Amino acid sequence: MTPLRLRADQLLSRYGYCSRSEARAWLRRGRLTLCGEPIQDPAQRLEVHQCAVDGRPVEFPDGLLVMFHKPAGFTCSHEERDGPTIYERLPLQWSSRNPPVTSIGRLDKDATGLLLLTDQGEWVHQLTSPRHKVPKLYEVDVAADLPPGLTELFASGTLHLDGEPKPCQPARLELLGPRQARLELTEGRYHQVKRMFGSQGCPVIRLHRKRIGALDLGDLEVGNWRPIQATEVGL
């Protein structure tokens, strides 16, 4: 792999440390070093993996990819007018990275569970494209007893949702109780889980995503995040 080389001011801006216009002040204070030596020239091209900012290696030099346990009450939007956002729970520096950090798929404001976050558009596409059929596992509580035959209906590939010309792809439903279930999907239509259960008279009152592909939320606590390798989600 060819070493990634960037101008000093571009490096500081790209990884969210400061803006290009602020970079000169950072360099004058010796905050960017190459192999331990302070860099003064904003135009000097540097190998990112050999650099440190404030004595620490550049964060996620090859692209940011983390798993996050989303709490209820937060949106996956970047717009503050939509209410508190997940980005308020993440390091402030990430919001200034270029490309920006975004979620891979979304969870509703009242939903909880596993989200993946990245600044790599290629990874977003690979994990959200319908043709890749990445399975996602949800735990669901509903407000009415689940009707007989629901497992077979969801697995049949014949369930139509209002306003959708094509039926849902076959989905695997596991009943855990009269009003509890696990649902595994390979699609990501708008509010799909809620609409599937709602179409059968069972409004969803709790929605939790436990797994994406082979990556399980495990014991990651609510509101916390941890780095992951691209290979953990098949990238």
C-alpha positions, 0 to 999 in steps of 0.5 A, a space after each residue: 500500500 502506498 503511504 498516505 502523504 498530505 500537506 501539513 495543513 491538509 492533514 490537520 484539517 482532514 482529520 478534524 484537528 483544526 481548519 486549514 486557516 488555523 493550521 499555521 497557528 497549530 504548527 507554530 506551537 509545535 503541535 504537529 510532529 513527524 517522527 518526533 520533530 515539529 513541523 513548521 511549514 504548512 505546505 510540507 508533505 508528510 506520511 500520515 502514519 509517521 505523524 503525531 498531534 499533541 504527542 499522539 498518533 493521528 487518529 484513524 489515519 486510514 478511515 474511521 470505523 466504529 461501532 456505537 451503542 445508540 441510546 433512545 432519544 437521539 436521532 441519526 441526523 446531523 440537523 440539530 432541529 431534529 432533536 438531540 443527535 448521536 453526534 453529541 455523544 461522540 468525540 467533537 473532533 469527529 464532526 470536523 473530519 473531512 469526509 464527515 463521519 456519518 452512520 451506516 444506515 439509521 435507527 429511529 429516535 426511539 430505537 436503540 442498539 448497534 450503529 456503525 459510524 464511518 467517514 468512508 463513503 465506500 463502506 457506507 455503500 457496501 453495507 447499505 446496498 440491497 445487493 449485498 444483503 447484509 443481515 441485521 438482527 432486531 429485538 422487538 416488543 409489540 403492543 398486541 399479541 403476535 398473530 398466528 402464521 406471522 413467521 411464515 408470512 415474513 419468510 414468504 417474501 410476499 408481504 407488501 407494505 403501504 406505498 411499496 410496489 415490491 414485497 419485502 424480501 424474505 425475513 426470519 422471525 423468531 417468536 420469543 413470547 406473545 409480544 416479543 420477537 427477533 427479526 432478521 432482515 437483509 433490507 433497510 427500507 424506511 421504518 421497515 421493522 415498524 411497518 412490517 409489524 404494524 401492517 399486522 396490527 402489532 405496533 412496535 413499542 421497543 426496537 433494538 438492533 443487536 447485530 449487523 452481519 457477523 458483528 454483535 453489540 455484545 457487552 458494549 454499554 449504552 452510549 459507548 463506542 469502540 473501534 472495529 476492523 473493516 474485516 469484522 463486517 466483511 469489508 
